[in-house]
Amino acid sequence: MGERGDTIKTRQICFHGPHRDPAQARTAMRVLEGVDGILDVRAVDPQTLCVTYDVRKITLQLIEQALAELGFHLDNSVLTQIRRALYYYCEDVQTAQLGCRRGNCTQAVFITQYRQRPHGCRDQRPECWRHYL
């Protein structure tokens, strides 16, 4: 397989309850859609997410870090922790060998999430009127 095929990864991210959202995978899927480097994301079941991404742009560690910061409860069973550590290590080595620069995926996820939420922080006035109040 060529270099491109080796950099495309497909991983499962498992969630664990109790959580206020019983379908964490579906919610996480909506959060991750459109993030640079994520090629495909789908909910396998309410607690399992399947993510396909390009390791040159984003890693599993960054994805899981962003989800944890957004309040999702990731599965932390012993087997999952071992698997996670192995994936993190392999992807770190691979990105170092490729000379990839780390992007800030977490910030992109937060910006996307912020834009989608209804909140009172949007100023509906035209730009020219914002300076007067």
Secondary structure, 3 states (H helix, E strand, C coil): CCHHHHHEEEEEEEECCCCCCCCHHHHHHHHHCCCCCEEEEEEEECCEEEEEEECCCCCHHHHHHHHHHCCCCECCCHHHHHHHHHHHHHHHHHHHHHCCCCCCHHHHHHHHHHHHCCCCCCCCCCHHHHHHC
